Structure formats: C-alpha cells, structure tokens
Amino acid sequence: MMNIGDVNNLINDDLREIDWIPDGYIK
C-alpha cells in the first residue's frame, strides 16, 4: 500500500495526461 502523498502525486500526474477522473477520486 502506498502512502496517500505518493498516490496523490500519481493521480495528479495522470490528470495532466488525461481529462477524466476515476470514480472515488476528487481533484
């Protein structure tokens, strides 16, 4: 399990590449 900071960094990187947010994630 990754810590929340690392997860947020990965999500933010993904949002720069794509224009959608998976269910359960809030920008």
N, C-alpha and C positions, 0 to 999 in steps of 0.2 A: 504493500500500500504506500502510495506516495504522499508526501505531506501536502497540505492544501496550497501552500505557496507555489510548489512546483506544478501542481495541477492547474492553478490559475494561470501560470506563465504559459503552459502548453495550450490552454484554451484561448488565451489572448493571441498567441502566435497563429493558431488555426483561424481565428476570426479575421486576422489580417489577410489571410489567403482566400477564405470563402465568405459568403454572405448569408450564412444561416447559423442558427444557434440550436443545438440539440435540446430536446425536452428535458427540463430539470436544470438547465444552466441559465444563469442570469448574467448579462454583461455588466 
